């Protein structure tokens, strides 16, 4: 988290949310910006075929749906994946600070640019044809897999079923070290 942006949330309202609950739903009006202090929150959108796509996996230090401050309503659901502590700041307060503080405005623009880069990478990964290719690309960028209890989050990011990811992991273990 950028030091400049840390200061923005110091006076934010603190909230604790349990796993399985939601911060907001698609269509809700955008009133707050949220920073994850601990836990995990996913931005998700359910496709017409029922598949849930994860557009952001926000963890400690991340700002959730930061580009939403420029929208009237959220385009995704924000589902709490692990118990989370969240700080919220009103959008009006943030926008006023962006106008009055050039350093904060530059830091915010840099964060948005990094978010676009990460989103493009994820789109490239999801465009690969096989689970093997997607997992290879994900691991090239993220390193090793997280602990076993978090593999389902990787499956969401890769837009594959948990079962397909688990089969790929099992295949790799049976084949021995890959690279």
C-alpha positions in Angstrom: 0.0 0.0 0.0 1.3 3.4 -0.9 2.2 5.5 2.2 0.3 8.4 0.7 -2.9 6.3 0.4 -2.5 4.8 3.9 -3.2 8.2 5.4 -6.5 8.4 3.5 -7.9 5.5 5.6 -6.6 6.4 9.1 -9.9 8.0 10.0 -12.1 5.6 8.0 -14.9 3.6 9.6 -13.8 0.1 10.7 -16.0 -2.9 9.9 -15.6 -6.6 10.5 -17.3 -8.9 8.0 -17.6 -12.7 8.3 -16.9 -15.1 5.5 -19.8 -15.6 3.1 -21.2 -12.2 3.7 -21.2 -9.3 1.2 -19.9 -5.7 1.3 -22.1 -4.7 -1.6 -23.9 -6.2 -4.6 -23.9 -5.3 -8.3 -26.3 -2.4 -8.8 -25.8 -0.9 -5.3 -25.0 2.8 -5.4 -21.3 3.5 -4.9 -20.9 5.5 -1.6 -17.7 4.2 -0.1 -14.2 3.1 -0.9 -13.0 0.0 1.0 -9.5 -0.9 2.1 -8.8 -4.5 3.3 -6.9 -4.5 6.6 -6.9 -8.3 6.9 -8.9 -11.1 5.3 -10.0 -11.6 1.7 -12.8 -10.2 -0.4 -13.5 -11.1 -4.0 -15.2 -8.9 -6.6 -17.4 -11.4 -8.5 -19.8 -11.3 -11.4 -22.1 -14.1 -12.2 -22.2 -14.8 -16.0 -25.4 -15.8 -17.9 -24.3 -19.4 -17.8 -24.1 -19.3 -14.0 -20.3 -19.3 -13.9 -18.9 -16.9 -11.2 -16.0 -14.8 -12.5 -13.5 -13.3 -9.9 -12.3 -9.9 -11.1 -10.3 -9.0 -8.0 -9.0 -10.9 -5.0 -8.5 -8.2 -2.4 -6.3 -9.0 0.5 -4.4 -7.0 3.2 -3.6 -3.5 2.0 -5.7 -3.7 -1.1 -8.3 -1.2 -2.0 -11.5 -2.9 -3.3 -13.0 -1.8 -6.5 -11.1 1.4 -6.6 -12.3 2.4 -10.1 -15.9 2.3 -8.8 -15.5 5.8 -7.3 -16.1 7.0 -10.9 -19.3 5.0 -11.3 -22.9 5.5 -10.1 -23.3 1.8 -9.1 -21.2 -1.3 -8.5 -20.8 -3.7 -11.4 -19.8 -6.7 -9.3 -20.7 -8.3 -6.0 -18.1 -8.0 -3.2 -18.1 -11.4 -1.3 -16.1 -11.9 1.8 -14.0 -15.1 1.4 -12.2 -15.0 4.8 -13.2 -13.0 7.9 -12.1 -9.5 7.1 -11.5 -6.2 8.8 -12.2 -3.3 6.4 -11.8 0.4 6.6 -14.2 2.6 4.6 -14.1 6.2 3.5 -16.9 8.1 1.9 -16.5 8.6 -1.9 -17.1 12.4 -1.5 -14.3 12.6 1.0 -11.9 10.8 -1.3 -12.8 12.8 -4.3 -12.3 16.1 -2.4 -8.9 14.9 -1.3 -7.9 14.0 -4.8 -8.8 17.5 -6.0 -7.0 19.2 -3.2 -3.9 17.0 -2.8 -1.7 16.5 -6.0 0.4 13.8 -4.2 -2.6 11.8 -3.4 -4.0 12.3 -6.9 -0.7 11.0 -8.4 -0.7 8.0 -6.0 -4.3 7.2 -6.9 -3.6 7.4 -10.6 -0.6 5.1 -10.2 -2.7 2.6 -8.2 -5.3 2.6 -11.0 -2.6 2.0 -13.6 -1.3 -1.0 -11.7 -4.8 -2.3 -11.4 -5.3 -2.0 -15.2 -2.0 -3.9 -15.7 -3.0 -6.7 -13.3 -6.4 -6.9 -14.9 -4.9 -7.2 -18.4 -2.6 -10.0 -17.1 -5.5 -11.9 -15.6 -7.4 -11.5 -18.9 -4.4 -12.9 -20.8 -4.2 -15.9 -18.4 -7.9 -16.6 -18.7 -7.6 -16.5 -22.4 -5.2 -19.5 -22.4 -6.9 -22.8 -23.5 -5.9 -25.3 -20.9 -5.8 -25.4 -17.1 -2.1 -26.4 -17.4 -1.4 -23.3 -19.4 -3.4 -21.0 -17.1 -1.8 -22.4 -14.0 1.7 -22.1 -15.5 1.1 -18.4 -16.4 -0.4 -17.7 -12.9 2.6 -19.3 -11.2 5.0 -17.4 -13.4 3.5 -14.2 -12.1 2.6 -15.2 -8.5 5.1 -17.9 -7.6 4.1 -21.0 -5.7 0.5 -22.0 -5.0 -1.0 -20.8 -1.7 -1.8 -23.3 1.0 -4.2 -26.1 0.1 -7.2 -24.4 1.7 -6.8 -21.5 -0.7 -6.6 -23.3 -4.0 -10.3 -22.6 -4.7 -9.4 -18.9 -4.8 -6.8 -19.7 -7.5 -9.5 -21.7 -9.4 -11.8 -18.6 -9.3 -9.0 -16.3 -10.6 -8.2 -18.7 -13.4 -11.9 -19.1 -14.3 -11.7 -22.9 -14.0 -13.6 -25.3 -11.7 -12.0 -26.3 -8.5 -12.0 -29.9 -9.6 -10.1 -29.1 -12.8 -7.5 -27.2 -10.9 -7.2 -30.0 -8.3 -6.7 -32.6 -11.1 -4.0 -30.4 -12.6 -2.2 -30.1 -9.3 -2.5 -33.9 -8.7 -1.1 -34.5 -12.2 1.9 -32.3 -11.5 2.6 -34.0 -8.2 2.4 -37.4 -9.9 4.8 -36.2 -12.7 7.3 -34.8 -10.3 8.9 -31.3 -10.5 8.0 -29.4 -13.6 10.5 -26.6 -13.9 
